[in-house]
Amino acid sequence: MNMVISATWLTYPALRFLRRFLWIAGTSRDLGYDDSTLAYLGAASDRRLMEMGSDSACENMKQIIESSKARSLRILDFGGGGGSHGFAFLGQVRWAVVETSARVEASTAVLSSDGLSFHSKIEKALEYLGRVDVLHVSSALQYTPSPKTFLLELLRLSPEVLVFESLVTTDRSRPYRFMQYSFLKDNYGLRNDKRISKWKSIRYPLTAMSRADVMTVILKNYEIDRVWEYPTQSHFPSGRGLAQWGFIASKRR
C-alpha cells in the first residue's frame, strides 16, 4: 500500500508537468479572456445553442423564475458569457450579462435579442435593468482580478436574490492565486471550425477567496437558503484541489 501511495505522489506531478510542457510546446501563446477570436468562438457556440432552442441547464434559476410572482424579473448575470443560462427564459425576463469588452463585442454582434443585452461594466447593466431582482454568478467571481472587490460592488446593487454557482474558494484565511489551464476543445463546441486549433491552450488567472470571508460578506444583509458542493475541483499544479460550491441567498427584510 505504501509503495502504491509513493508511486502516485511521484507520478502525478510528473504527468501534470508533462501536460504543461505539451501545452507550451504546442502553442506560441496561451489564449485568455481578452482574446477576440476566443470571444467570437464562444459567441458562435452559444448562438448554436440558442438556435437549437436549448433549455437552460441552470435549474436554480428556473425554479426562482417559475416561482416568482413578479411579471418580469430583472436579472444581472455577472460573467455570464453569451447569456446561455438565460436562453430558456427569453421573453419572460430581462437578462443583462456583464462580461469582458471582447466578449461583449462578440455577443452583442451575434446574440443580442429582446430582453438579452451585454455590458462591459456593472453600472451600465444596472442602467439597462433599472433594478436587479436576481444576481446570478456562475464560475466567474474567481476569475476577476479582485474577487472581494467585485463581490462588494455586486452586493451594493441590493438584489433580492443571490444565485452563486461553481464558486471556487479556499479554506485558508488569505486568497490563493494560481493559473488555470485547459484546452479550447474542452470549453467550446467547435465542430468543424478551422479558425483555431481545438488543442490551443487557454490560461486563466484564478483567485480563490477565503470561504469564510465570502460568507461573512454575504451574511451581513442576506440569509442563506441553500448551499451545495460540486464533485469537481479546480486543481493546484501539485494535484491538490480547491472545492467548488454554490448557494442561494435572500435579502433580509
C-alpha positions as CSV (number, residue, x, y, z in Angstrom):
1,M,0.0,0.0,0.0
2,N,2.8,2.5,0.9
3,M,4.6,1.7,-2.3
4,V,1.4,2.5,-4.3
5,I,0.9,5.8,-2.5
6,S,4.5,6.7,-3.0
7,A,4.3,5.9,-6.7
8,T,1.2,8.1,-7.0
9,W,2.8,11.1,-5.3
10,L,5.8,10.8,-7.7
11,T,3.9,10.1,-10.9
12,Y,1.0,12.6,-10.7
13,P,3.1,15.8,-10.6
14,A,5.3,14.4,-13.4
15,L,2.2,13.8,-15.6
16,R,1.0,17.3,-14.9
17,F,4.4,18.8,-15.7
18,L,4.4,16.8,-19.0
19,R,1.0,18.1,-19.9
20,R,2.0,21.7,-19.2
21,F,5.1,21.2,-21.3
22,L,2.9,19.9,-24.2
23,W,0.7,23.0,-23.8
24,I,3.7,25.3,-24.1
25,A,5.3,23.3,-27.0
26,G,2.1,23.2,-29.0
27,T,1.2,26.9,-29.0
28,S,3.0,30.3,-29.4
29,R,0.9,31.8,-26.7
30,D,-2.0,31.0,-24.4
31,L,-5.4,32.5,-25.0
32,G,-7.1,34.4,-22.3
33,Y,-10.4,36.2,-21.6
34,D,-9.3,39.3,-23.6
35,D,-8.7,37.3,-26.8
36,S,-11.1,38.5,-29.6
37,T,-11.0,35.2,-31.5
38,L,-11.9,33.2,-28.4
39,A,-14.7,35.6,-27.7
40,Y,-16.3,35.1,-31.1
41,L,-15.8,31.3,-30.9
42,G,-17.7,31.4,-27.6
43,A,-20.5,33.6,-29.1
44,A,-20.8,31.3,-32.1
45,S,-21.1,28.3,-29.8
46,D,-23.8,30.0,-27.7
47,R,-25.6,31.0,-30.9
48,R,-25.9,27.3,-31.9
49,L,-27.5,26.6,-28.5
50,M,-29.9,29.5,-29.0
51,E,-30.9,28.3,-32.5
52,M,-31.5,24.8,-31.2
53,G,-33.9,26.1,-28.6
54,S,-31.7,24.5,-25.9
55,D,-33.3,24.6,-22.5
56,S,-31.3,26.3,-19.8
57,A,-29.1,24.0,-17.7
58,C,-29.5,26.3,-14.7
59,E,-32.2,24.6,-12.7
60,N,-31.7,27.0,-9.8
61,M,-32.7,30.0,-12.0
62,K,-35.6,28.0,-13.5
63,Q,-37.1,27.4,-10.1
64,I,-36.7,31.0,-9.0
65,I,-38.2,32.4,-12.2
66,E,-41.1,29.9,-12.2
67,S,-41.9,30.6,-8.5
68,S,-41.7,34.4,-8.8
69,K,-44.9,36.5,-8.6
70,A,-43.2,39.4,-10.4
71,R,-44.4,39.9,-14.0
72,S,-40.8,40.3,-15.3
73,L,-37.7,39.6,-13.3
74,R,-34.6,41.7,-13.9
75,I,-31.5,39.5,-13.8
76,L,-27.9,40.5,-13.8
77,D,-25.7,37.7,-14.9
78,F,-22.1,38.5,-13.9
79,G,-19.5,36.8,-16.1
80,G,-22.3,35.1,-18.0
81,G,-20.5,34.6,-21.3
82,G,-23.1,34.7,-24.1
83,G,-26.0,34.6,-21.7
84,S,-26.8,30.9,-22.3
85,H,-28.1,30.4,-18.8
86,G,-31.0,32.8,-19.8
87,F,-31.9,31.3,-23.2
88,A,-34.7,29.3,-21.8
89,F,-36.3,32.4,-20.2
90,L,-36.1,35.0,-23.1
91,G,-39.5,36.7,-23.3
92,Q,-40.1,36.1,-19.6
93,V,-37.3,38.2,-18.0
94,R,-34.8,41.0,-18.7
95,W,-31.4,39.4,-18.7
96,A,-28.2,41.6,-18.6
97,V,-24.8,40.0,-18.9
98,V,-21.7,41.7,-17.6
99,E,-18.6,40.4,-19.4
100,T,-15.2,41.4,-20.8
101,S,-15.1,44.0,-23.5
102,A,-14.1,41.4,-26.1
103,R,-16.9,39.1,-25.1
104,V,-19.5,41.9,-25.0
105,E,-18.5,43.0,-28.6
106,A,-18.8,39.4,-29.9
107,S,-22.0,38.6,-28.0
108,T,-23.7,41.9,-29.0
109,A,-23.0,41.2,-32.6
110,V,-24.1,37.5,-32.6
111,L,-26.5,37.0,-29.7
112,S,-28.4,40.2,-28.7
113,S,-32.2,39.9,-28.7
114,D,-35.2,41.4,-26.9
115,G,-34.6,41.0,-23.2
116,L,-30.9,39.9,-23.5
117,S,-28.1,42.5,-23.5
118,F,-24.4,42.6,-22.9
119,H,-22.4,45.2,-20.9
120,S,-18.7,45.6,-20.0
121,K,-19.5,47.5,-16.8
122,I,-21.8,46.7,-13.9
123,E,-23.2,50.2,-13.8
124,K,-24.2,50.0,-17.5
125,A,-26.1,46.8,-16.8
126,L,-27.9,48.5,-13.9
127,E,-28.9,51.4,-16.2
128,Y,-30.4,48.9,-18.6
129,L,-32.3,46.9,-16.0
130,G,-33.3,49.8,-13.7
131,R,-33.1,47.4,-10.7
132,V,-31.7,44.0,-10.0
133,D,-34.1,41.3,-8.7
134,V,-31.7,38.4,-9.1
135,L,-27.9,38.4,-9.2
136,H,-26.6,35.3,-11.0
137,V,-22.8,34.5,-10.8
138,S,-21.7,31.1,-12.3
139,S,-18.0,30.2,-12.3
140,A,-17.0,33.8,-12.7
141,L,-16.0,35.6,-9.4
142,Q,-12.8,33.7,-9.0
143,Y,-11.5,34.9,-12.4
144,T,-11.7,38.6,-11.6
145,P,-8.6,40.4,-10.6
146,S,-10.0,41.1,-7.1
147,P,-13.0,38.8,-6.2
148,K,-13.8,40.6,-2.9
149,T,-13.9,44.0,-4.6
150,F,-16.3,42.7,-7.3
151,L,-18.4,40.9,-4.8
152,L,-18.9,44.0,-2.7
153,E,-19.7,46.0,-5.8
154,L,-22.3,43.5,-6.9
155,L,-23.9,43.4,-3.5
156,R,-24.2,47.2,-3.5
157,L,-26.9,46.7,-6.2
158,S,-29.0,45.2,-3.5
159,P,-30.5,42.3,-5.4
160,E,-33.4,40.5,-3.8
161,V,-31.9,37.0,-4.5
162,L,-28.3,35.8,-5.0
163,V,-27.5,32.7,-7.0
164,F,-23.9,31.7,-7.0
165,E,-22.8,28.6,-8.8
166,S,-19.4,26.9,-9.3
167,L,-17.7,29.3,-6.8
168,V,-14.1,28.4,-6.1
169,T,-12.8,29.3,-2.6
170,T,-10.1,28.3,-0.2
171,D,-10.2,27.3,3.4
172,R,-7.2,29.5,4.0
173,S,-7.6,32.8,5.7
174,R,-6.0,34.6,2.7
175,P,-6.7,34.4,-1.0
176,Y,-4.9,31.8,-3.1
177,R,-3.9,32.7,-6.7
178,F,-2.7,30.4,-9.5
179,M,-3.0,29.9,-13.3
180,Q,-5.7,27.5,-14.5
181,Y,-5.1,25.8,-17.9
182,S,-7.4,24.0,-20.3
183,F,-7.7,23.2,-24.0
184,L,-10.0,25.1,-26.3
185,K,-11.8,21.8,-27.2
186,D,-12.9,21.5,-23.5
187,N,-14.5,24.9,-23.5
188,Y,-16.4,25.3,-26.7
189,G,-18.3,23.1,-29.2
190,L,-16.0,23.8,-32.2
191,R,-17.5,21.3,-34.7
192,N,-15.6,21.9,-37.9
193,D,-14.4,25.4,-37.1
194,K,-10.9,25.9,-38.7
195,R,-10.0,29.3,-37.4
196,I,-8.0,28.0,-34.5
197,S,-6.8,24.6,-33.3
198,K,-9.0,22.9,-30.8
199,W,-5.8,21.9,-28.9
200,K,-4.9,25.5,-28.3
201,S,-4.4,26.1,-24.7
202,I,-6.4,28.7,-22.6
203,R,-4.9,30.2,-19.5
204,Y,-7.0,31.9,-16.8
205,P,-5.6,33.5,-13.6
206,L,-7.8,32.2,-10.7
207,T,-8.0,33.9,-7.3
208,A,-9.8,31.9,-4.7
209,M,-11.3,34.0,-1.8
210,S,-11.4,32.6,1.7
211,R,-14.7,30.8,2.0
212,A,-15.2,32.3,5.5
213,D,-14.7,35.8,4.0
214,V,-17.4,35.1,1.4
215,M,-19.9,34.0,4.0
216,T,-19.1,37.0,6.3
217,V,-19.8,39.4,3.4
218,I,-23.0,37.6,2.3
219,L,-24.5,37.1,5.8
220,K,-24.3,40.9,6.5
221,N,-27.5,41.5,4.6
222,Y,-28.7,38.1,3.3
223,E,-29.9,34.8,4.6
224,I,-28.6,31.6,3.1
225,D,-31.5,29.5,1.7
226,R,-29.4,26.6,0.4
227,V,-25.7,25.5,0.0
228,W,-24.4,22.7,-2.1
229,E,-21.0,21.3,-3.2
230,Y,-19.8,20.2,-6.6
231,P,-17.8,16.9,-7.1
232,T,-15.3,18.5,-9.5
233,Q,-12.4,20.7,-8.3
234,S,-10.0,23.4,-9.5
235,H,-6.6,21.8,-9.2
236,F,-3.3,23.2,-8.0
237,P,-0.3,22.2,-10.0
238,S,0.6,19.8,-7.2
239,G,-2.6,17.8,-7.9
240,R,-4.5,19.0,-4.8
241,G,-7.8,20.7,-5.3
242,L,-10.0,23.6,-4.3
243,A,-13.6,22.6,-3.9
244,Q,-16.4,24.3,-5.9
245,W,-19.7,25.1,-4.2
246,G,-22.7,27.2,-4.6
247,F,-25.5,28.9,-2.7
248,I,-28.8,30.7,-2.9
249,A,-29.5,33.6,-0.6
250,S,-32.4,36.0,0.0
251,K,-32.2,39.6,1.2
252,R,-33.1,40.2,4.8
253,R,-36.3,42.1,5.4
